[in-house]
């Protein structure tokens, strides 16, 4: 998974590379360094 540190707070949905189920990704960067990361399964 590639993360773009140019956007300080992001929430997006990406399909799992293994099972193809959607995952909600939340990331936060401070001074271009990852400071927070959450991933959760999206119930279908």
N, C-alpha and C positions, 0 to 999 in steps of 0.2 A: 504494500500500500504506500503510495506516495502522498506526502502532505505538503501543502503550499504554505510556507511561513510568511508570505507577503500579506496574508489576510489574518489579522490577529485572533478573531473568533469565528469559527465556522461550525455549521451543522449541515450535514448532508446525508443522503442515503446511498449506499453502495451495495452491490450484490456480493455475497460471499464467494471467494474464488473456489471453494471446495464444494459447497452444497447449493450455491446460486440463490439462497434465501436472502432477502433484504436485511441490511444492518444499518441502524442509525449511528452515525459517527459524529461525535462532538470533540473538537480540538481547540486549544487556546495556546497562543504563543506570546511570550514576553521577550522583547529584544531578539526576535528571530529564533528563540529557543522554546521547545515544547514545554509548556507548564501544566497542561491538563489534557487528558485523553479519556473519553468514555465511548464504549461501543455496546449497543444493545440490540437484541433480536427484535425485529418488527413482526408482531403477530399478524398472521393472515387469516 
